[in-house]
Amino acid sequence: MKKGIIFDMDGTIVDSLPYHYKAWKIFFKENKVENFSERLKDYKGGGTLDLLTAVYGDKYSRKELKIMTDDKEIIFREIYKNNVVPIMGFMDMFELIKSKKILVGIASNAIRKNVKMILSELKIYEKFDSIICGDEVKRGKPDPEMFDETIDRFNLKKEECLIFEDSVEGVSAAVNSRVDVVGITSSTSGDILIDKGCITTIDNYLNFDMSIYG
């Protein structure tokens, strides 16, 4: 049995991407931006500054874009709060992990305000042994920084840990960290996730047997 489990959040614990899409559409409508759909269709969560740079080019400074991303995230939290639902089987698996004294962490490209809101809605925010967010690291995924830092906090070896991810960037970060990763097929096909380095993929956590990955 693994001694440390690290979860991504968006698309891994909750299927929040539809609400991110909706928030972006509201944001762009309010800012009278057209023809953004091509950029948005590949959006997998996180990387809001990169998306806005792709849409606006050099029209705004980095500081101005940061203010704009904050506005979008406010919209996201407003429309997603009270609608947070975990991916099937996650809560039971989470309680099983905690009961076995396995260390559990969050490593998400999302900002802390989003992470806190979502995990608080699920009433598990205080139950994680480590939470690292995208606005707290120098380099987000696919860089392995947040996974490496989480494992350092756990004081475990990498082979004692397991990561759950749904995006290509997240899986690449896990592979770059040299930690086994299970793919969640909420936003990316199983074939792609396996091709990127997942040891297996699942649609949800129902009947997932962690003991076979010890």
Phi and psi restraints in degrees (value plus and minus 20) as a CYANA .aco file:
   2 LYS   PHI     -85.6   -45.6
   2 LYS   PSI     133.7   173.7
   3 LYS   PHI    -121.0   -81.0
   3 LYS   PSI     -34.0     6.0
   4 GLY   PHI    -163.6  -123.6
   4 GLY   PSI     113.0   153.0
   5 ILE   PHI    -141.0  -101.0
   5 ILE   PSI     113.5   153.5
   6 ILE   PHI    -141.8  -101.8
   6 ILE   PSI     106.1   146.1
   7 PHE   PHI    -129.4   -89.4
   7 PHE   PSI     117.7   157.7
   8 ASP   PHI     -91.0   -51.0
   8 ASP   PSI     154.2   194.2
   9 MET   PHI    -133.9   -93.9
   9 MET   PSI     -88.7   -48.7
  10 ASP   PHI     -82.3   -42.3
  10 ASP   PSI      99.9   139.9
  11 GLY   PHI      65.1   105.1
  11 GLY   PSI     -27.4    12.6
  12 THR   PHI    -136.1   -96.1
  12 THR   PSI     -65.6   -25.6
  13 ILE   PHI    -116.8   -76.8
  13 ILE   PSI     -59.7   -19.7
  14 VAL   PHI    -151.7  -111.7
  14 VAL   PSI     130.0   170.0
  15 ASP   PHI    -112.5   -72.5
  15 ASP   PSI      53.9    93.9
  16 SER   PHI    -111.5   -71.5
  16 SER   PSI     -28.7    11.3
  17 LEU   PHI     -78.1   -38.1
  17 LEU   PSI     -58.4   -18.4
  18 PRO   PHI     -77.6   -37.6
  18 PRO   PSI     -53.0   -13.0
  19 TYR   PHI     -96.1   -56.1
  19 TYR   PSI     -51.6   -11.6
  20 HIS   PHI     -84.8   -44.8
  20 HIS   PSI     -64.2   -24.2
  21 TYR   PHI     -77.4   -37.4
  21 TYR   PSI     -67.0   -27.0
  22 LYS   PHI     -82.5   -42.5
  22 LYS   PSI     -60.9   -20.9
  23 ALA   PHI     -83.8   -43.8
  23 ALA   PSI     -60.9   -20.9
  24 TRP   PHI     -83.5   -43.5
  24 TRP   PSI     -62.6   -22.6
  25 LYS   PHI     -83.2   -43.2
  25 LYS   PSI     -61.6   -21.6
  26 ILE   PHI     -82.7   -42.7
  26 ILE   PSI     -65.1   -25.1
  27 PHE   PHI     -80.4   -40.4
  27 PHE   PSI     -68.9   -28.9
  28 PHE   PHI     -87.0   -47.0
  28 PHE   PSI     -55.4   -15.4
  29 LYS   PHI     -84.4   -44.4
  29 LYS   PSI     -64.1   -24.1
  30 GLU   PHI     -84.0   -44.0
  30 GLU   PSI     -50.0   -10.0
  31 ASN   PHI    -118.5   -78.5
  31 ASN   PSI      -9.2    30.8
  32 LYS   PHI      34.9    74.9
  32 LYS   PSI      26.2    66.2
  33 VAL   PHI    -123.9   -83.9
  33 VAL   PSI     110.8   150.8
  34 GLU   PHI    -133.9   -93.9
  34 GLU   PSI     146.5   186.5
  35 ASN   PHI      40.0    80.0
  35 ASN   PSI      15.8    55.8
  36 PHE   PHI    -115.7   -75.7
  36 PHE   PSI     -28.7    11.3
  37 SER   PHI     -83.0   -43.0
  37 SER   PSI     -54.6   -14.6
  38 GLU   PHI     -83.6   -43.6
  38 GLU   PSI     -58.5   -18.5
  39 ARG   PHI     -90.9   -50.9
  39 ARG   PSI     -58.4   -18.4
  40 LEU   PHI     -93.7   -53.7
  40 LEU   PSI     -46.1    -6.1
  41 LYS   PHI     -84.9   -44.9
  41 LYS   PSI     -44.2    -4.2
  42 ASP   PHI    -116.3   -76.3
  42 ASP   PSI     -14.9    25.1
  43 TYR   PHI     -90.8   -50.8
  43 TYR   PSI     108.3   148.3
  44 LYS   PHI    -141.8  -101.8
  44 LYS   PSI      -0.1    39.9
  45 GLY   PHI      76.6   116.6
  45 GLY   PSI     131.7   171.7
  46 GLY   PHI      45.6    85.6
  46 GLY   PSI    -195.3  -155.3
  47 GLY   PHI      39.4    79.4
  47 GLY   PSI      13.3    53.3
  48 THR   PHI     -84.1   -44.1
  48 THR   PSI     -57.6   -17.6
  49 LEU   PHI     -83.1   -43.1
  49 LEU   PSI     -59.7   -19.7
  50 ASP   PHI     -84.9   -44.9
  50 ASP   PSI     -60.0   -20.0
  51 LEU   PHI     -85.0   -45.0
  51 LEU   PSI     -64.5   -24.5
  52 LEU   PHI     -85.7   -45.7
  52 LEU   PSI     -55.9   -15.9
  53 THR   PHI     -83.5   -43.5
  53 THR   PSI     -59.6   -19.6
  54 ALA   PHI     -85.2   -45.2
  54 ALA   PSI     -55.6   -15.6
  55 VAL   PHI     -98.0   -58.0
  55 VAL   PSI     -65.8   -25.8
  56 TYR   PHI    -117.2   -77.2
  56 TYR   PSI     -33.7     6.3
  57 GLY   PHI      45.7    85.7
  57 GLY   PSI    -153.1  -113.1
  58 ASP   PHI    -121.6   -81.6
  58 ASP   PSI       3.6    43.6
  59 LYS   PHI     -84.9   -44.9
  59 LYS   PSI     -54.5   -14.5
  60 TYR   PHI    -142.5  -102.5
  60 TYR   PSI     134.9   174.9
  61 SER   PHI     -94.9   -54.9
  61 SER   PSI     145.1   185.1
  62 ARG   PHI     -79.5   -39.5
  62 ARG   PSI     -58.1   -18.1
  63 LYS   PHI     -85.1   -45.1
  63 LYS   PSI     -62.6   -22.6
  64 GLU   PHI     -85.7   -45.7
  64 GLU   PSI     -59.3   -19.3
  65 LEU   PHI     -85.0   -45.0
  65 LEU   PSI     -55.8   -15.8
  66 LYS   PHI     -83.1   -43.1
  66 LYS   PSI     -60.8   -20.8
  67 ILE   PHI     -82.6   -42.6
  67 ILE   PSI     -59.9   -19.9
  68 MET   PHI     -86.4   -46.4
  68 MET   PSI     -59.0   -19.0
  69 THR   PHI     -84.8   -44.8
  69 THR   PSI     -56.0   -16.0
  70 ASP   PHI     -81.4   -41.4
  70 ASP   PSI     -60.0   -20.0
  71 ASP   PHI     -82.3   -42.3
  71 ASP   PSI     -62.8   -22.8
  72 LYS   PHI     -83.4   -43.4
  72 LYS   PSI     -61.4   -21.4
  73 GLU   PHI     -88.6   -48.6
  73 GLU   PSI     -50.7   -10.7
  74 ILE   PHI     -83.0   -43.0
  74 ILE   PSI     -63.9   -23.9
  75 ILE   PHI     -79.5   -39.5
  75 ILE   PSI     -65.0   -25.0
  76 PHE   PHI     -78.5   -38.5
  76 PHE   PSI     -68.6   -28.6
  77 ARG   PHI     -84.9   -44.9
  77 ARG   PSI     -55.7   -15.7
  78 GLU   PHI     -85.6   -45.6
  78 GLU   PSI     -61.2   -21.2
  79 ILE   PHI    -105.9   -65.9
  79 ILE   PSI     -40.1    -0.1
  80 TYR   PHI    -113.4   -73.4
  80 TYR   PSI     -48.6    -8.6
  81 LYS   PHI     -77.3   -37.3
  81 LYS   PSI     119.4   159.4
  82 ASN   PHI      55.3    95.3
  82 ASN   PSI     -18.8    21.2
  83 ASN   PHI    -141.9  -101.9
  83 ASN   PSI      -9.5    30.5
  84 VAL   PHI     -95.4   -55.4
  84 VAL   PSI     101.4   141.4
  85 VAL   PHI    -151.4  -111.4
  85 VAL   PSI     109.3   149.3
  86 PRO   PHI     -92.1   -52.1
  86 PRO   PSI     134.0   174.0
  87 ILE   PHI     -81.4   -41.4
  87 ILE   PSI     121.5   161.5
  88 MET   PHI     -71.3   -31.3
  88 MET   PSI     110.5   150.5
  89 GLY   PHI      66.7   106.7
  89 GLY   PSI     -29.1    10.9
  90 PHE   PHI     -84.5   -44.5
  90 PHE   PSI     -65.8   -25.8
  91 MET   PHI     -82.6   -42.6
  91 MET   PSI     -61.1   -21.1
  92 ASP   PHI     -84.9   -44.9
  92 ASP   PSI     -61.1   -21.1
  93 MET   PHI     -86.6   -46.6
  93 MET   PSI     -59.2   -19.2
  94 PHE   PHI     -81.1   -41.1
  94 PHE   PSI     -65.6   -25.6
  95 GLU   PHI     -85.3   -45.3
  95 GLU   PSI     -54.5   -14.5
  96 LEU   PHI     -84.8   -44.8
  96 LEU   PSI     -64.3   -24.3
  97 ILE   PHI     -78.9   -38.9
  97 ILE   PSI     -67.1   -27.1
  98 LYS   PHI     -83.7   -43.7
  98 LYS   PSI     -58.1   -18.1
  99 SER   PHI     -86.5   -46.5
  99 SER   PSI     -45.4    -5.4
 100 LYS   PHI    -113.4   -73.4
 100 LYS   PSI     -10.7    29.3
 101 LYS   PHI      41.1    81.1
 101 LYS   PSI       8.4    48.4
 102 ILE   PHI    -101.3   -61.3
 102 ILE   PSI     114.6   154.6
 103 LEU   PHI     -89.7   -49.7
 103 LEU   PSI     119.9   159.9
 104 VAL   PHI    -154.1  -114.1
 104 VAL   PSI     114.0   154.0
 105 GLY   PHI    -154.4  -114.4
 105 GLY   PSI     141.8   181.8
 106 ILE   PHI    -132.4   -92.4
 106 ILE   PSI     113.1   153.1
 107 ALA   PHI    -154.6  -114.6
 107 ALA   PSI      80.3   120.3
 108 SER   PHI    -150.3  -110.3
 108 SER   PSI     121.1   161.1
 109 ASN   PHI     -90.5   -50.5
 109 ASN   PSI     -31.9     8.1
 110 ALA   PHI     -87.6   -47.6
 110 ALA   PSI     136.4   176.4
 111 ILE   PHI     -95.7   -55.7
 111 ILE   PSI     139.2   179.2
 112 ARG   PHI     -77.7   -37.7
 112 ARG   PSI     -59.9   -19.9
 113 LYS   PHI     -80.5   -40.5
 113 LYS   PSI     -59.3   -19.3
 114 ASN   PHI     -89.0   -49.0
 114 ASN   PSI     -65.2   -25.2
 115 VAL   PHI     -80.6   -40.6
 115 VAL   PSI     -66.0   -26.0
 116 LYS   PHI     -83.9   -43.9
 116 LYS   PSI     -61.9   -21.9
 117 MET   PHI     -82.2   -42.2
 117 MET   PSI     -67.9   -27.9
 118 ILE   PHI     -86.5   -46.5
 118 ILE   PSI     -68.5   -28.5
 119 LEU   PHI     -89.2   -49.2
 119 LEU   PSI     -50.2   -10.2
 120 SER   PHI     -89.2   -49.2
 120 SER   PSI     -57.6   -17.6
 121 GLU   PHI     -81.6   -41.6
 121 GLU   PSI     -53.6   -13.6
 122 LEU   PHI    -105.1   -65.1
 122 LEU   PSI     -25.4    14.6
 123 LYS   PHI      43.6    83.6
 123 LYS   PSI      18.0    58.0
 124 ILE   PHI    -150.6  -110.6
 124 ILE   PSI     -13.5    26.5
 125 TYR   PHI     -76.0   -36.0
 125 TYR   PSI     -63.1   -23.1
 126 GLU   PHI     -99.2   -59.2
 126 GLU   PSI     -25.0    15.0
 127 LYS   PHI    -112.1   -72.1
 127 LYS   PSI     -26.1    13.9
 128 PHE   PHI    -104.7   -64.7
 128 PHE   PSI     123.7   163.7
 129 ASP   PHI    -100.9   -60.9
 129 ASP   PSI     -40.0     0.0
 130 SER   PHI    -176.1  -136.1
 130 SER   PSI     118.6   158.6
 131 ILE   PHI    -154.9  -114.9
 131 ILE   PSI     100.8   140.8
 132 ILE   PHI    -144.4  -104.4
 132 ILE   PSI     109.8   149.8
 133 CYS   PHI    -136.4   -96.4
 133 CYS   PSI     144.1   184.1
 134 GLY   PHI     -83.1   -43.1
 134 GLY   PSI     -47.2    -7.2
 135 ASP   PHI    -109.2   -69.2
 135 ASP   PSI      -7.0    33.0
 136 GLU   PHI    -140.9  -100.9
 136 GLU   PSI     -14.2    25.8
 137 VAL   PHI    -144.8  -104.8
 137 VAL   PSI     140.3   180.3
 138 LYS   PHI     -95.8   -55.8
 138 LYS   PSI     -55.3   -15.3
 139 ARG   PHI    -153.7  -113.7
 139 ARG   PSI     102.6   142.6
 140 GLY   PHI    -103.0   -63.0
 140 GLY   PSI     158.9   198.9
 141 LYS   PHI     -80.2   -40.2
 141 LYS   PSI     121.7   161.7
 142 PRO   PHI    -104.3   -64.3
 142 PRO   PSI     -16.0    24.0
 143 ASP   PHI     -85.9   -45.9
 143 ASP   PSI     122.2   162.2
 144 PRO   PHI    -103.1   -63.1
 144 PRO   PSI     -12.5    27.5
 145 GLU   PHI     -70.4   -30.4
 145 GLU   PSI     -69.8   -29.8
 146 MET   PHI     -91.4   -51.4
 146 MET   PSI     -49.5    -9.5
 147 PHE   PHI     -90.8   -50.8
 147 PHE   PSI     -63.7   -23.7
 148 ASP   PHI     -81.5   -41.5
 148 ASP   PSI     -61.8   -21.8
 149 GLU   PHI     -85.9   -45.9
 149 GLU   PSI     -59.8   -19.8
 150 THR   PHI     -81.9   -41.9
 150 THR   PSI     -65.3   -25.3
 151 ILE   PHI     -86.4   -46.4
 151 ILE   PSI     -55.2   -15.2
 152 ASP   PHI     -81.9   -41.9
 152 ASP   PSI     -61.9   -21.9
 153 ARG   PHI     -84.0   -44.0
 153 ARG   PSI     -58.2   -18.2
 154 PHE   PHI     -87.6   -47.6
 154 PHE   PSI     -44.2    -4.2
 155 ASN   PHI      39.7    79.7
 155 ASN   PSI      24.2    64.2
 156 LEU   PHI    -140.8  -100.8
 156 LEU   PSI     145.5   185.5
 157 LYS   PHI    -104.2   -64.2
 157 LYS   PSI     133.6   173.6
 158 LYS   PHI     -82.7   -42.7
 158 LYS   PSI     -53.5   -13.5
 159 GLU   PHI     -91.4   -51.4
 159 GLU   PSI     -29.4    10.6
 160 GLU   PHI    -111.1   -71.1
 160 GLU   PSI     -18.6    21.4
 161 CYS   PHI    -139.0   -99.0
 161 CYS   PSI     139.6   179.6
 162 LEU   PHI    -158.5  -118.5
 162 LEU   PSI     117.7   157.7
 163 ILE   PHI    -133.8   -93.8
 163 ILE   PSI     123.2   163.2
 164 PHE   PHI    -136.3   -96.3
 164 PHE   PSI     106.4   146.4
 165 GLU   PHI    -163.4  -123.4
 165 GLU   PSI     135.4   175.4
 166 ASP   PHI    -138.2   -98.2
 166 ASP   PSI     -36.2     3.8
 167 SER   PHI    -128.0   -88.0
 167 SER   PSI     138.9   178.9
 168 VAL   PHI     -80.6   -40.6
 168 VAL   PSI     -62.4   -22.4
 169 GLU   PHI     -82.5   -42.5
 169 GLU   PSI     -61.7   -21.7
 170 GLY   PHI     -87.8   -47.8
 170 GLY   PSI     -62.9   -22.9
 171 VAL   PHI     -83.0   -43.0
 171 VAL   PSI     -61.6   -21.6
 172 SER   PHI     -81.8   -41.8
 172 SER   PSI     -58.7   -18.7
 173 ALA   PHI     -83.2   -43.2
 173 ALA   PSI     -61.2   -21.2
 174 ALA   PHI     -85.0   -45.0
 174 ALA   PSI     -64.4   -24.4
 175 VAL   PHI     -82.3   -42.3
 175 VAL   PSI     -62.2   -22.2
 176 ASN   PHI     -84.5   -44.5
 176 ASN   PSI     -47.2    -7.2
 177 SER   PHI    -104.6   -64.6
 177 SER   PSI     -29.4    10.6
 178 ARG   PHI      43.7    83.7
 178 ARG   PSI      25.4    65.4
 179 VAL   PHI    -142.6  -102.6
 179 VAL   PSI     118.9   158.9
 180 ASP   PHI     -78.2   -38.2
 180 ASP   PSI     118.5   158.5
 181 VAL   PHI    -153.8  -113.8
 181 VAL   PSI     114.7   154.7
 182 VAL   PHI    -121.8   -81.8
 182 VAL   PSI     111.3   151.3
 183 GLY   PHI    -112.5   -72.5
 183 GLY   PSI     116.5   156.5
 184 ILE   PHI    -123.4   -83.4
 184 ILE   PSI     107.0   147.0
 185 THR   PHI    -110.3   -70.3
 185 THR   PSI      14.6    54.6
 186 SER   PHI     -94.9   -54.9
 186 SER   PSI     -49.8    -9.8
 187 SER   PHI    -147.9  -107.9
 187 SER   PSI     -32.0     8.0
 188 THR   PHI    -159.9  -119.9
 188 THR   PSI     124.3   164.3
 189 SER   PHI     -87.8   -47.8
 189 SER   PSI     132.8   172.8
 190 GLY   PHI     -79.9   -39.9
 190 GLY   PSI     -58.9   -18.9
 191 ASP   PHI     -80.8   -40.8
 191 ASP   PSI     -62.9   -22.9
 192 ILE   PHI     -86.6   -46.6
 192 ILE   PSI     -62.9   -22.9
 193 LEU   PHI     -84.7   -44.7
 193 LEU   PSI     -60.2   -20.2
 194 ILE   PHI     -84.2   -44.2
 194 ILE   PSI     -63.1   -23.1
 195 ASP   PHI     -80.5   -40.5
 195 ASP   PSI     -52.8   -12.8
 196 LYS   PHI    -102.4   -62.4
 196 LYS   PSI     -31.4     8.6
 197 GLY   PHI     109.9   149.9
 197 GLY   PSI     -15.0    25.0
 198 CYS   PHI     -88.2   -48.2
 198 CYS   PSI     124.7   164.7
 199 ILE   PHI     -99.9   -59.9
 199 ILE   PSI     -43.1    -3.1
 200 THR   PHI    -186.2  -146.2
 200 THR   PSI     148.9   188.9
 201 THR   PHI    -151.6  -111.6
 201 THR   PSI     133.7   173.7
 202 ILE   PHI    -159.2  -119.2
 202 ILE   PSI     131.8   171.8
 203 ASP   PHI    -102.7   -62.7
 203 ASP   PSI     -52.0   -12.0
 204 ASN   PHI    -177.9  -137.9
 204 ASN   PSI    -197.4  -157.4
 205 TYR   PHI    -115.9   -75.9
 205 TYR   PSI     -17.2    22.8
 206 LEU   PHI     -82.5   -42.5
 206 LEU   PSI     107.0   147.0
 207 ASN   PHI      45.5    85.5
 207 ASN   PSI      -2.8    37.2
 208 PHE   PHI     -95.1   -55.1
 208 PHE   PSI     105.3   145.3
 209 ASP   PHI    -122.9   -82.9
 209 ASP   PSI      80.5   120.5
 210 MET   PHI     -90.4   -50.4
 210 MET   PSI     -41.8    -1.8
 211 SER   PHI     -82.9   -42.9
 211 SER   PSI     -44.7    -4.7
 212 ILE   PHI     -96.5   -56.5
 212 ILE   PSI     -28.2    11.8
 213 TYR   PHI    -126.8   -86.8
 213 TYR   PSI       3.2    43.2
